[in-house]
Amino acid sequence: MTVVPFNRGGGEPPREEPHIDRESLVELLGVFIDLSVYIEHEHDLHKRIELYGIANRMGAVLHPFTQPPKGAV
């Protein structure tokens, strides 16, 4: 599988769109869901805030891969 880096810091844009294989996407979604459940049960406010930050970044990574393709109905 070809690894396509995200262009986070300028320079030449990637030649192809970032992609992820189905199995890895399912694993990542599972971790995201487990993290979300764990956050709900965390009593320490500071830890909860840190976990929300991780979940938000993880959600931002997952977002492009969970949206319907452009032009889909």
C-alpha distance (Angstrom), angle and dihedral (degrees) to the residues before:
residue distance angle dihedral
M1 . . .
T2 3.78 . .
V3 3.79 116.2 .
V4 3.79 112.7 -136.6
P5 3.81 112.1 -163.5
F6 3.78 122.5 -143.0
N7 3.80 113.1 -116.5
R8 3.82 99.4 -124.0
G9 3.78 101.1 152.3
G10 3.78 113.5 38.1
G11 3.75 123.8 -98.3
E12 3.77 124.1 106.3
P13 3.82 114.2 -13.4
P14 3.81 117.1 -118.4
R15 3.81 115.5 -88.4
E16 3.80 92.5 -132.5
E17 3.79 136.5 28.5
P18 3.81 117.4 -91.1
H19 3.80 111.2 -99.5
I20 3.78 140.0 178.6
D21 3.78 131.4 -157.0
R22 3.81 118.4 -110.6
E23 3.83 96.5 -110.9
S24 3.80 93.1 51.0
L25 3.80 91.3 47.3
V26 3.81 91.1 52.1
E27 3.82 90.5 49.2
L28 3.80 92.3 48.4
L29 3.81 91.8 48.1
G30 3.81 89.3 50.4
V31 3.80 91.6 52.7
F32 3.81 90.0 47.4
I33 3.82 91.7 52.0
D34 3.82 92.1 46.2
L35 3.80 90.0 49.6
S36 3.80 90.8 50.3
V37 3.82 90.9 52.7
Y38 3.81 91.1 46.3
I39 3.82 91.1 52.3
E40 3.81 90.8 55.5
H41 3.81 90.5 57.4
E42 3.83 97.7 43.0
H43 3.82 110.9 110.3
D44 3.81 99.1 -173.6
L45 3.82 107.2 90.0
H46 3.82 94.8 -153.1
K47 3.81 92.6 51.2
R48 3.79 90.1 45.9
I49 3.82 91.0 53.5
E50 3.82 90.8 49.8
L51 3.80 91.0 48.9
Y52 3.82 91.4 49.3
G53 3.81 88.1 54.7
I54 3.79 91.2 52.3
A55 3.82 91.5 46.1
N56 3.81 91.5 49.9
R57 3.81 92.4 51.4
M58 3.78 91.0 45.7
G59 3.81 90.0 49.4
A60 3.80 90.4 51.5
V61 3.82 89.8 53.8
L62 3.82 92.0 47.8
H63 3.80 96.0 44.6
P64 3.83 98.9 82.8
F65 3.80 91.1 48.5
T66 3.80 95.8 50.2
Q67 3.80 97.2 50.8
P68 3.81 122.7 94.5
P69 3.82 114.3 -102.7
K70 3.80 117.2 -90.8
G71 3.78 110.9 -83.7
A72 3.82 94.1 21.9
V73 3.77 116.4 136.8
